[in-house]
Amino acid sequence: MKSTINKHRKTTFLFLSALLIGLIVASCALPKKESKSPDNLPVTVLQLTPSDDNPRNSEGDFITLDDGRILFIYSHYTGSSTSDHAPAYLAARYSDDGGRSWTDKDEVVVENEGEMNVMSVSLLRLQNGNIAFFYLRKNSTEDCIPMLRISKDEAKSWSDPVPCITDRQGYFVLNNARVIQTQDGRLLMPVALHQTPGGQWANKADLYCYFSDDNGQTWQSSSQVPDTTDIVTQEPGLIEMNDGGLMMYIRTNGGFQLLSYSSDGGQTWSHVEPSNIPSPLSPATIEKVPSTGDWLLVWNNNDGSNPEIKDKRTPLTMAISRDEGKTWEKIKNIHDDLDGWYCYIAIHFVSNDNALLGYCAGSQSRNTHLSITNITLLSKELIYGE
């Protein structure tokens, strides 16, 4: 009897062992579900929402400081109006962990020194190590000029503001996160001129590129970007190409971004031409991925064919180009809410080619279009994933 029991136990053990091995092998052969870890998803790490005496938060930019902290400065509106002309000052938030968390309270960086407001921030680490801080000082619909302050102590203090445009007067738009410095050290500032003193407001702006070869002390204007079309042109951006040329990309009402090119450092420009970037009347942003030189495009991938979102600033989409904008791949939505309103994007790369985005993220139905700003963290795995 004892021998029979032992044989039975041995047989049972061998059977269970074989079954366990079979289950392990089978489980290894099954396709694994995609992980839903943060690496696979955009993570909104800060949302700046409106409140009493703060109807709108918008149009910011980032800079990484020498101590590793990240500084984000944006337009903090006051009063009750969300208009572009409503009162606003420039406020700062900080992150000390690579953008994963942010300080809770605003630090006022620039009081409202304009008769209307100050808004639309561009931050840039200059090749000499200083930080350049650009913003618009708006006094009226005939007087809106980009200003520049410099910090030599990692944003602890700033120089007095100086105007970047002195050769003409008018209402100039310089979007947030738009100023670049080329490999040879030239600063470039793309602007849209909508009105001059005594003139009429024009939705179709005249486009120029101002440039400086002395770290912003003096500026010169390019010739006007040639354009014989009837397409509305606004809010230009720039990116430097591998051969030292420049590409300007332009918000339009034509259903796509327009492009113009310069081969002389931004002094003259080619006639505008259509791009392969479908878009409503909304700005796009393009930045280079540090380790690869690929272009990361973030914009509203909306050609108007869907009547539910025709002319709306949704979805918010990203794409990669490995050939300087000739083709785009890895196209995927960051937000696809039909009710969303996404625009005025700043892109800032942090460690390991992860990217921070700062952008307006309001709602159409709640009429918070430009009132809410999100800071969202994108992993390199997400950016380059399918």
C-alpha positions in Angstrom: 0.0 0.0 0.0 2.8 2.4 0.9 4.6 1.8 -2.4 1.4 2.5 -4.3 0.8 5.8 -2.5 4.4 6.9 -3.2 4.1 6.0 -6.8 0.8 8.0 -7.0 2.5 11.0 -5.3 5.4 10.8 -7.7 3.1 10.6 -10.7 1.0 13.6 -9.4 4.2 15.6 -8.8 5.5 15.0 -12.3 2.1 15.8 -13.8 1.8 19.1 -11.9 5.4 20.0 -12.7 4.8 19.4 -16.4 1.5 21.4 -16.3 3.3 24.3 -14.6 6.1 24.3 -17.2 3.5 24.2 -19.9 1.7 27.2 -18.5 4.9 29.2 -18.2 5.9 28.4 -21.8 2.4 29.3 -23.0 2.3 32.5 -21.2 5.7 33.5 -22.6 4.4 32.8 -26.1 1.3 35.1 -25.7 1.5 38.6 -27.0 1.9 41.0 -24.1 -0.5 43.9 -23.6 1.0 47.4 -24.0 1.9 48.9 -20.6 -0.1 51.9 -19.5 2.8 53.3 -17.6 3.4 57.1 -17.8 6.0 56.4 -20.5 3.2 55.6 -22.8 0.9 58.5 -22.0 1.2 62.3 -21.8 1.2 63.4 -18.1 -0.2 66.8 -17.2 1.9 67.9 -14.3 0.5 71.4 -13.7 -2.7 73.1 -14.7 -3.1 76.8 -14.2 -6.8 77.5 -14.0 -8.7 80.8 -13.7 -9.9 82.1 -10.4 -11.1 85.3 -8.8 -9.2 88.3 -10.3 -7.3 85.8 -12.5 -9.5 85.1 -15.6 -6.8 83.8 -17.8 -3.3 82.1 -17.7 -1.6 81.7 -21.1 1.4 82.1 -23.5 4.5 81.0 -21.4 8.0 79.5 -22.0 10.6 77.5 -20.1 14.3 77.8 -19.3 16.5 75.3 -17.4 18.7 77.1 -14.8 22.3 76.1 -13.9 21.1 74.5 -10.6 18.9 72.1 -12.5 15.6 73.9 -11.8 13.2 74.6 -14.6 11.6 78.1 -14.8 8.3 78.7 -16.5 7.1 82.3 -17.0 3.6 83.0 -18.4 1.0 85.7 -18.8 -1.1 86.0 -15.6 -4.2 88.1 -16.4 -6.1 90.1 -13.7 -9.5 91.7 -13.4 -12.5 90.0 -15.2 -11.7 90.0 -18.9 -10.0 87.3 -20.9 -9.3 89.7 -23.8 -5.8 89.8 -25.4 -5.9 93.5 -24.3 -6.9 92.9 -20.7 -4.5 93.7 -17.8 -1.8 91.1 -17.2 1.6 90.6 -15.5 4.3 88.0 -16.0 4.5 85.2 -13.4 6.9 82.4 -12.6 6.6 78.8 -11.4 9.6 76.5 -10.7 10.3 72.8 -10.9 13.2 71.1 -9.1 12.5 67.5 -10.3 12.7 67.7 -14.1 9.3 69.1 -14.6 7.3 66.4 -12.7 6.1 68.8 -10.0 5.9 72.6 -9.7 5.7 75.3 -7.1 2.2 76.2 -5.9 2.4 80.0 -5.9 3.2 82.6 -8.5 6.2 84.8 -8.3 5.7 88.1 -10.1 8.6 88.6 -12.5 7.4 91.7 -14.5 4.6 93.9 -13.2 2.1 95.2 -15.7 4.3 97.9 -17.2 2.1 98.4 -20.3 -0.9 100.6 -20.6 -2.8 97.5 -21.5 -0.6 94.6 -20.5 2.6 92.5 -20.8 2.3 89.1 -22.3 3.7 86.4 -24.6 7.0 85.2 -23.2 10.1 83.8 -25.0 13.0 82.6 -22.8 16.4 81.7 -24.4 19.8 80.6 -23.1 22.3 82.6 -25.0 25.6 81.2 -26.2 27.4 83.6 -23.8 25.6 81.9 -20.9 23.1 84.8 -20.1 19.3 84.3 -20.2 17.3 86.4 -22.6 13.7 87.2 -21.6 11.4 88.5 -24.4 7.8 89.7 -24.0 5.3 92.1 -25.5 4.6 95.4 -23.9 1.2 96.5 -25.1 0.1 100.1 -24.8 -2.6 100.2 -27.4 -3.8 98.5 -30.6 -1.3 100.8 -32.4 1.6 100.2 -29.9 2.7 96.7 -29.1 6.5 96.1 -29.1 8.7 93.2 -28.1 10.9 94.0 -25.1 14.1 92.3 -23.9 15.6 91.8 -20.4 18.8 90.0 -19.7 19.8 88.0 -16.6 23.4 87.3 -15.8 22.6 85.5 -12.5 20.3 82.7 -13.5 17.0 84.6 -13.3 17.6 86.1 -9.8 17.5 89.6 -11.3 16.9 91.1 -14.7 18.2 94.1 -16.6 15.9 97.0 -17.4 13.7 96.4 -20.5 14.8 97.6 -23.9 12.6 97.7 -27.0 13.7 95.3 -29.8 12.0 97.2 -32.6 12.9 100.9 -32.9 12.8 101.5 -36.7 9.0 101.5 -36.9 6.0 101.8 -34.7 2.9 99.6 -34.7 1.2 96.6 -33.2 3.7 93.7 -33.5 2.9 90.2 -32.5 5.8 88.0 -31.3 4.4 84.7 -30.1 5.6 82.9 -27.0 8.6 80.5 -27.4 9.5 82.0 -30.8 13.0 83.6 -30.5 16.0 81.5 -31.6 19.8 81.8 -31.7 21.5 80.3 -34.7 24.7 78.3 -34.6 26.7 81.4 -35.7 25.2 83.4 -32.8 22.6 85.5 -34.5 19.4 86.1 -32.6 16.2 85.9 -34.8 12.8 87.2 -33.8 9.8 86.6 -36.2 7.0 89.1 -35.9 3.7 90.0 -37.5 2.8 93.7 -37.9 -1.0 94.2 -37.8 -1.4 97.9 -37.5 0.6 101.1 -37.7 -0.3 104.5 -36.0 -3.3 106.0 -37.9 -3.7 102.9 -40.0 -6.4 100.2 -40.1 -6.1 96.9 -38.3 -5.3 94.1 -40.8 -5.9 90.4 -39.9 -3.4 89.6 -42.7 -0.2 90.8 -41.1 3.0 91.9 -42.7 5.7 89.5 -41.7 9.3 90.4 -40.8 12.3 88.8 -39.0 14.3 91.0 -36.8 17.9 89.9 -36.1 20.7 90.8 -33.7 24.4 90.0 -33.9 25.3 91.5 -30.5 23.1 89.4 -28.1 20.2 91.7 -28.4 21.7 95.1 -27.9 20.8 96.2 -31.4 18.3 94.9 -33.9 17.8 95.1 -37.7 14.8 94.3 -39.8 14.6 91.8 -42.6 12.8 92.8 -45.8 9.1 91.9 -45.6 8.3 88.3 -46.4 6.9 88.3 -50.0 3.3 87.3 -50.2 0.9 88.0 -53.1 -1.8 85.7 -51.8 -5.1 86.6 -50.1 -4.4 84.1 -47.3 -4.4 85.6 -43.8 -0.9 85.3 -42.3 -0.1 85.6 -38.6 2.2 84.5 -35.8 5.3 83.2 -37.6 7.8 80.8 -36.0 11.4 79.8 -37.0 13.7 76.8 -37.1 17.3 76.6 -38.3 18.1 74.0 -40.9 21.2 71.8 -41.1 22.8 73.9 -43.8 22.3 77.1 -41.9 19.2 78.1 -43.7 16.0 79.1 -42.0 12.4 78.0 -42.3 9.6 80.2 -41.2 6.2 78.5 -40.6 3.2 80.7 -40.5 -0.4 80.5 -39.1 -3.0 81.0 -41.8 -6.7 80.7 -42.6 -5.9 78.6 -45.7 -6.2 75.2 -44.1 -2.5 74.7 -43.7 0.6 76.4 -42.4 2.5 78.5 -44.9 6.3 78.4 -45.2 9.1 80.8 -46.2 12.8 80.2 -46.4 15.9 82.3 -45.9 19.5 81.5 -47.0 21.1 84.7 -45.8 20.5 84.6 -42.0 17.0 85.9 -42.1 17.7 89.2 -44.0 15.5 88.2 -47.0 12.9 85.5 -47.5 11.3 83.5 -50.2 7.7 83.9 -51.3 5.3 82.1 -49.0 4.3 78.6 -50.1 2.0 75.9 -48.8 3.3 73.3 -46.4 2.3 69.7 -45.7 1.0 70.7 -42.3 -2.8 70.8 -42.2 -4.0 73.4 -39.7 -6.8 75.7 -38.7 -6.1 79.4 -38.0 -3.8 78.4 -35.1 0.0 78.5 -34.5 2.2 75.5 -34.7 5.5 75.0 -32.8 8.6 73.1 -34.1 11.7 72.3 -32.0 14.7 70.0 -32.6 15.1 66.8 -30.5 18.6 67.3 -28.9 20.1 63.9 -29.4 18.9 63.2 -32.9 18.3 66.6 -34.6 14.9 65.4 -35.6 12.1 67.9 -35.7 9.2 67.7 -33.2 6.1 69.4 -34.4 3.1 70.1 -32.0 0.0 71.6 -33.6 -3.7 71.2 -34.3 -3.9 68.4 -36.9 -7.2 69.6 -38.3 -7.7 70.1 -42.1 -11.4 71.1 -41.6 -12.8 67.9 -43.2 -14.5 66.9 -39.9 -17.5 69.3 -39.6 -17.5 68.8 -35.8 -14.1 70.5 -35.4 -13.8 72.6 -38.5 -11.9 75.8 -37.7 -11.4 74.6 -34.1 -8.1 74.3 -32.2 -8.4 70.6 -31.6 -6.9 68.0 -31.5 -3.5 68.7 -30.2 -1.1 66.5 -32.1 2.6 65.7 -32.3 4.8 64.4 -35.1 8.4 63.7 -35.9 10.3 64.6 -39.1 13.7 63.1 -39.9 14.1 65.1 -43.1 13.6 68.7 -42.0 9.8 68.8 -42.6 9.6 67.1 -46.0 7.7 64.2 -44.4 6.2 63.5 -41.0 5.8 60.3 -39.0 4.9 59.1 -35.5 1.8 61.2 -35.7 -0.3 60.9 -32.6 -2.8 63.0 -30.6 -1.8 64.4 -27.2 -5.4 65.5 -26.7 -8.4 64.7 -28.9 -11.3 66.2 -26.9 -13.7 67.7 -29.5 -14.6 70.4 -27.0 -10.9 71.3 -26.3 -9.0 74.4 -27.4 -5.3 73.8 -27.6 -2.7 76.4 -28.8 0.3 78.6 -28.1 2.7 75.7 -27.5 6.1 76.0 -25.9 8.4 72.9 -26.2 11.3 72.4 -23.8 13.5 69.3 -23.7 14.7 68.0 -20.4 16.8 64.9 -19.6 16.8 61.9 -21.9 15.0 63.8 -24.7 11.8 63.9 -22.6 9.8 67.1 -23.4 7.8 69.6 -21.5 4.9 71.3 -23.2 3.3 74.5 -22.0 0.1 75.4 -23.9 -3.5 76.8 -23.6 -5.9 74.0 -22.9 -9.4 75.4 -22.4 -12.9 74.4 -23.3 -15.2 75.7 -26.0 -18.4 74.9 -24.2 -17.2 76.5 -20.9 -15.7 79.5 -22.8 -12.3 79.0 -21.2 -10.5 78.8 -24.5 -7.3 80.7 -23.6 -7.9 80.8 -19.8 -6.2 77.5 -18.8 -2.6 76.6 -19.3 -1.3 73.0 -19.0 2.2 71.9 -18.5 2.5 68.3 -19.8 5.4 65.9 -19.8 6.1 63.7 -22.8 8.5 60.8 -22.6 10.9 60.1 -25.5 9.3 56.7 -25.7 5.9 58.3 -26.3 7.3 60.9 -28.8 9.0 58.1 -30.9 6.4 55.4 -30.3 3.7 54.3 -32.8 
